[in-house]
């Protein structure tokens, strides 16, 4: 799909930013409200309020009941959903272009003017969601790792929150949190597809005119991420068939130009089926069904991580293999053929993702919300092509030194996990 003229960005007098990208060859629109608030903006006493509030946006407004919201989007054949992360919340929909004004009307009312009906039933829904999450060790272990990497900093807490907070937080506190965090300076409206930017700006002006909190709100001070983090080991006791094991460390922040090299490195290490971890742990030795690496970037920090799920009698060998691959990566670097394959993989996935209006909208919303420059597709591909073996080697040395890796696991026996770590970072075992 050819790149259009490019995104258009307008900042309203209220401070709300509107960004869109018109693709005339499609009949759909992806529309999203992006809010710069997430779990890292919460105090311990508020843990989970951002996620709970996201749920409550769907429960109704003074104009639309929860049932009417469901019926309206179903009647348009539209998708509508939301997500909460450590730093952002988004509410988004994908629909036919002919339904644009109707979809915008309902979504803007949901996001800007929730009325909080039926809150007790939704408390139970979210508490059930937390219980379901606790029963998914392959998900739970990543939050255990975040705790190991970031300690008691808000980045170390689960996005989903705590059941005791959800059960007891009163409606006035939720409403106050909404009014503070959903202020115009914290909001971005993003759209991609067959959308007219001038019409989107006009609708945004009408929806927000005199109906949003003061721009002075939403200025809650961000707790800086720790500059240094000592490696830690965290274990969550749970009787499971497998041990779910993660290794990780602080990474790079969202705006770091090295993010292009890190994406290539992640592809080499464990982000593809030809990656080193996938081939050595799964394909050659059959030690796991799921093994991969990943990275996350935040406003002022980041995290790199690796995951493997394996039976108790394979944990030690799996850790030895992963430790060996990390050492080889540091000592031998990445060869030309492997580097070229990883770059082409990243470029291919980037281009293919741009055929999705939802992916385009997500890129627009998240970039503008976090003040990351909006690069064209050609610029992104050029930055990826420019990654060198030396760039990879420097990141490996800085981020993947085994002695700086924290470790986390969910499983039945902490001693099995502790002994297995000797194959990666013996200092954690001795600590």
C-alpha positions in Angstrom: 0.0 0.0 0.0 1.5 3.3 -1.0 2.2 5.8 1.7 -0.2 8.8 1.5 0.8 12.4 1.8 1.4 11.8 5.4 -0.2 12.4 8.8 -1.8 15.7 9.7 -1.6 17.0 13.2 -3.6 19.8 14.8 -3.6 21.0 18.4 -6.8 22.5 19.6 -7.0 25.6 21.9 -7.9 23.2 24.7 -4.6 21.4 24.3 -6.1 18.2 22.8 -4.1 17.0 19.9 -5.8 15.5 16.7 -3.7 13.4 14.3 -4.9 11.5 11.3 -3.7 9.7 8.2 -6.0 9.5 5.1 -5.9 6.3 3.1 -8.5 6.8 0.3 -8.2 3.2 -1.0 -10.0 1.7 2.0 -13.6 1.9 3.2 -12.8 1.7 6.9 -11.7 4.1 9.6 -9.7 3.2 12.8 -10.4 5.8 15.5 -8.7 6.0 18.9 -8.7 8.1 22.0 -5.3 8.0 23.7 -4.8 9.1 27.3 -1.4 9.6 28.9 -2.1 7.6 32.0 -1.5 4.1 33.2 -0.4 2.0 36.1 2.9 4.0 36.6 0.8 7.1 37.4 -0.9 5.4 40.3 0.0 5.3 44.0 -0.1 2.0 45.8 -3.5 2.9 47.1 -4.7 3.5 43.5 -3.2 0.3 42.0 -5.5 -0.8 39.2 -7.7 2.4 39.0 -6.5 3.2 35.5 -7.5 -0.3 34.3 -10.8 -0.2 36.2 -11.7 3.2 34.8 -11.1 1.8 31.3 -13.7 -0.8 32.0 -16.2 1.8 33.4 -16.0 3.8 30.2 -18.1 1.1 28.5 -20.7 1.0 31.3 -22.6 4.1 30.0 -23.0 7.8 29.9 -26.0 10.1 30.5 -26.8 9.7 26.8 -26.0 6.0 26.2 -26.5 3.0 28.4 -24.0 0.1 28.3 -26.5 -2.0 26.4 -27.1 0.8 23.8 -23.3 1.2 23.3 -23.0 -2.5 22.6 -26.0 -2.4 20.2 -24.8 0.7 18.4 -21.4 -0.8 17.6 -22.8 -4.2 16.8 -25.4 -2.5 14.5 -22.5 -0.9 12.6 -20.6 -4.2 12.3 -17.8 -2.3 14.2 -15.1 -3.4 16.6 -14.7 -1.5 19.8 -12.2 -2.2 22.5 -9.7 -0.6 24.9 -6.4 -1.3 26.6 -4.4 0.0 29.6 -0.7 -0.1 29.8 1.9 1.1 32.2 1.9 4.6 30.7 -1.1 4.9 28.4 -4.8 4.0 28.1 -6.5 3.8 24.7 -10.1 3.3 23.6 -10.4 2.4 19.9 -12.8 1.3 17.2 -12.8 0.2 13.6 -15.8 0.7 11.4 -17.0 1.5 7.9 -16.4 5.1 6.8 -20.1 5.8 6.5 -20.5 5.4 10.2 -17.8 7.8 11.1 -19.9 10.6 12.8 -22.0 8.1 14.7 -19.0 6.2 16.0 -17.2 9.4 17.0 -20.3 10.7 18.8 -20.6 7.5 21.0 -16.9 7.1 21.6 -16.3 10.7 22.6 -19.2 10.5 25.1 -17.9 7.3 26.6 -14.3 8.6 27.0 -15.1 12.2 28.0 -18.3 11.9 30.0 -18.8 8.5 31.7 -21.6 8.4 34.3 -20.4 5.3 36.3 -23.6 3.3 36.5 -23.6 -0.3 37.6 -20.2 0.0 39.1 -20.5 -2.8 41.6 -21.2 -5.4 38.9 -18.1 -4.2 37.0 -16.1 -4.4 40.2 -16.8 -8.1 40.2 -16.0 -8.5 36.5 -12.5 -6.9 37.1 -11.9 -9.0 40.2 -12.7 -12.1 38.2 -10.3 -10.8 35.5 -7.6 -10.5 38.2 -8.3 -14.1 39.4 -8.1 -15.3 35.8 -4.8 -13.6 35.4 -3.5 -15.2 38.5 -4.3 -18.6 37.0 -2.2 -17.8 33.9 1.4 -18.2 35.0 2.7 -17.5 31.5 1.3 -14.0 31.8 1.8 -13.6 35.6 5.6 -14.2 35.3 6.2 -11.1 33.3 4.9 -8.9 36.1 7.0 -10.9 38.5 10.0 -10.0 36.3 9.0 -6.3 36.3 9.0 -6.4 40.1 12.5 -8.0 40.0 13.8 -5.3 37.5 12.1 -2.2 38.9 11.5 -3.1 42.6 8.8 -1.0 44.3 8.8 1.6 41.6 5.4 1.9 39.8 6.8 0.3 36.7 7.3 -2.8 38.8 3.6 -3.1 39.6 1.0 -5.1 37.5 -1.2 -3.0 35.2 -4.3 -5.0 36.2 -4.0 -3.8 39.8 -5.1 -5.3 43.2 -8.5 -6.8 44.0 -8.7 -5.0 47.3 -8.4 -1.6 45.5 -11.0 -2.5 42.9 -13.4 -3.8 45.6 -13.3 -0.6 47.7 -12.4 2.4 45.6 -15.4 4.8 45.8 -17.0 6.4 42.7 -16.0 10.0 43.7 -12.3 9.0 43.7 -12.6 7.3 40.3 -14.4 10.4 38.9 -11.7 12.7 40.3 -9.0 10.4 38.8 -10.8 10.6 35.4 -11.1 14.4 35.5 -7.4 14.8 36.4 -5.9 12.3 34.0 -8.3 12.7 31.0 -7.6 16.5 30.8 -7.0 17.8 27.2 -3.3 18.1 27.6 -3.2 14.4 28.3 -5.4 13.4 25.3 -4.7 12.5 21.7 -7.4 11.7 19.1 -6.0 9.6 16.3 -7.5 8.2 13.1 -6.4 6.3 10.1 -8.3 5.2 7.0 -10.9 7.0 4.8 -11.1 10.0 7.1 -11.2 13.7 6.5 -8.9 15.6 8.9 -10.8 18.8 8.9 -14.0 17.0 9.8 -12.2 15.1 12.6 -10.9 18.4 14.0 -14.4 20.0 13.9 -16.0 17.0 15.7 -13.2 17.1 18.3 -13.8 20.8 18.9 -17.6 20.2 19.3 -17.0 17.3 21.7 -14.5 19.1 23.9 -15.8 22.6 23.8 -16.3 23.6 27.5 -16.8 20.0 28.5 -13.2 19.0 29.5 -11.3 19.7 32.7 -8.9 22.5 32.8 -5.5 22.0 31.1 -3.9 22.6 34.5 -5.3 19.2 35.5 -3.5 16.1 34.3 -0.1 17.4 35.5 0.5 14.8 38.2 4.3 14.5 38.6 5.9 11.4 37.1 8.0 9.3 39.5 11.3 8.9 37.6 12.4 5.4 36.8 15.4 4.2 38.8 18.7 5.1 37.1 20.3 1.9 38.3 18.8 -1.4 39.3 20.6 -4.2 41.1 19.8 -7.6 39.6 17.2 -9.5 41.7 15.6 -12.9 41.8 11.8 -13.2 42.4 9.9 -16.4 42.6 6.1 -16.9 42.8 5.1 -20.2 44.3 2.3 -22.0 42.3 1.8 -25.6 41.5 2.1 -25.8 37.7 3.0 -28.4 35.1 5.8 -26.2 33.8 8.2 -23.6 35.2 7.6 -20.2 33.6 10.9 -18.5 33.7 11.9 -14.9 32.6 15.2 -13.1 32.5 15.4 -9.3 32.1 17.0 -6.0 32.8 16.5 -2.3 32.3 16.4 -1.3 28.6 16.2 1.9 26.6 13.6 4.7 26.7 11.0 5.2 24.1 12.7 8.0 22.2 16.1 6.5 22.1 17.4 6.3 18.5 18.8 2.9 19.3 15.3 1.4 19.3 15.7 0.4 15.7 18.9 -1.6 16.5 17.2 -3.1 19.5 14.3 -4.3 17.4 16.8 -6.0 15.0 18.7 -7.5 18.0 15.5 -8.8 19.5 14.7 -10.5 16.2 18.1 -12.2 16.2 17.9 -13.3 19.8 14.4 -14.6 20.2 11.8 -12.6 18.2 11.5 -14.9 15.2 11.3 -18.6 14.4 14.9 -18.5 13.0 16.2 -16.7 16.1 18.9 -18.2 18.3 16.7 -19.0 21.3 13.9 -20.6 19.2 16.3 -22.7 17.3 18.6 -23.8 20.2 16.0 -24.3 22.9 13.0 -25.5 21.0 14.0 -26.8 17.5 17.3 -28.5 18.3 16.6 -29.7 21.9 12.9 -29.8 22.3 13.1 -28.1 25.8 10.1 -25.8 25.3 7.1 -25.1 23.2 7.3 -21.3 24.0 10.6 -19.4 24.1 11.1 -15.8 23.0 12.6 -12.5 23.8 11.0 -9.0 23.9 11.5 -5.4 24.8 9.4 -2.6 26.2 10.2 1.1 26.0 8.8 3.7 28.5 9.1 7.5 28.7 12.3 7.5 30.7 13.3 3.8 30.8 12.7 0.4 29.3 13.1 -3.3 29.8 14.5 -6.2 27.9 13.3 -9.7 28.6 13.4 -13.4 27.7 10.8 -16.1 28.5 10.8 -19.9 28.4 8.2 -22.3 29.7 9.5 -25.8 30.4 9.0 -28.8 32.7 10.8 -28.9 36.0 13.4 -31.5 34.8 14.3 -29.2 31.8 14.7 -25.9 33.6 18.5 -26.3 34.3 19.3 -27.3 30.7 17.1 -24.5 29.3 18.9 -21.9 31.4 22.3 -23.3 30.4 21.4 -23.0 26.7 20.1 -19.5 27.1 23.2 -18.5 29.1 25.4 -20.0 26.4 23.6 -18.1 23.7 24.0 -14.8 25.5 27.7 -15.4 25.9 28.1 -16.4 22.3 26.2 -13.2 21.3 28.6 -11.1 23.3 31.8 -12.9 22.3 31.1 -13.6 18.6 28.6 -10.9 17.6 26.2 -11.2 14.7 27.3 -12.3 11.2 26.4 -10.5 8.0 23.9 -13.0 6.7 22.1 -13.3 10.1 22.0 -9.5 10.4 20.6 -9.0 6.9 17.9 -11.7 7.5 16.9 -10.0 10.8 16.7 -6.5 9.2 14.5 -7.9 6.3 12.3 -9.6 8.9 11.8 -6.3 10.7 11.2 -4.3 7.5 8.7 -6.9 6.2 6.7 -6.9 9.4 6.7 -3.1 9.5 5.4 -2.8 6.0 2.8 -5.5 6.4 1.5 -3.9 9.6 0.9 -0.7 7.7 -1.8 -2.4 5.7 -3.9 -2.4 8.9 -5.7 0.8 9.6 -5.7 -0.1 13.3 -1.9 -0.5 13.3 -1.5 2.9 11.5 -3.8 4.6 14.1 -1.9 3.0 17.0 1.4 4.3 15.6 -0.1 7.8 15.3 -1.7 7.9 18.7 1.1 6.4 20.7 3.8 8.5 18.9 2.0 11.9 19.4 1.0 11.1 22.9 4.6 10.3 24.0 6.2 13.0 21.8 8.0 10.6 19.5 8.7 12.0 16.0 6.3 10.7 13.4 8.6 9.1 10.9 7.4 8.1 7.4 7.5 4.5 6.4 10.5 5.1 4.2 12.3 6.7 7.1 11.6 3.8 9.4 12.9 1.3 6.8 16.0 3.4 6.2 16.7 3.5 10.0 16.4 -0.2 10.1 18.6 -0.7 7.1 21.3 1.5 8.7 21.7 -0.8 11.7 25.2 -2.3 11.8 26.8 -5.3 13.6 28.6 -2.7 15.8 25.3 -1.2 16.8 24.1 -4.7 17.8 27.3 -5.5 19.7 27.1 -2.2 21.7 23.5 -3.0 22.7 24.4 -6.6 23.7 27.2 -5.3 25.8 25.1 -2.8 27.6 21.8 -4.6 27.9 22.4 -8.3 27.8 25.4 -8.8 30.1 24.3 -11.9 32.1 25.6 -10.3 35.3 23.0 -7.5 35.1 20.0 -9.8 34.4 17.3 -10.2 37.0 15.3 -13.4 37.0 11.7 -14.4 37.8 9.7 -17.6 37.7 6.4 -19.1 38.5 6.6 -22.7 39.5 6.4 -25.3 42.2 9.9 -25.3 43.7 12.1 -22.3 44.3 15.2 -24.4 44.8 14.9 -25.9 41.3 14.7 -22.4 39.9 17.6 -21.1 42.0 19.9 -23.9 40.9 19.0 -23.4 37.3 20.1 -19.8 37.4 23.7 -20.9 37.8 23.7 -21.4 34.0 23.0 -17.7 33.4 23.9 -15.5 36.3 25.6 -17.3 39.2 25.7 -14.1 41.3 21.9 -14.2 41.6 22.2 -17.7 43.1 24.8 -16.6 45.7 22.9 -13.5 46.6 
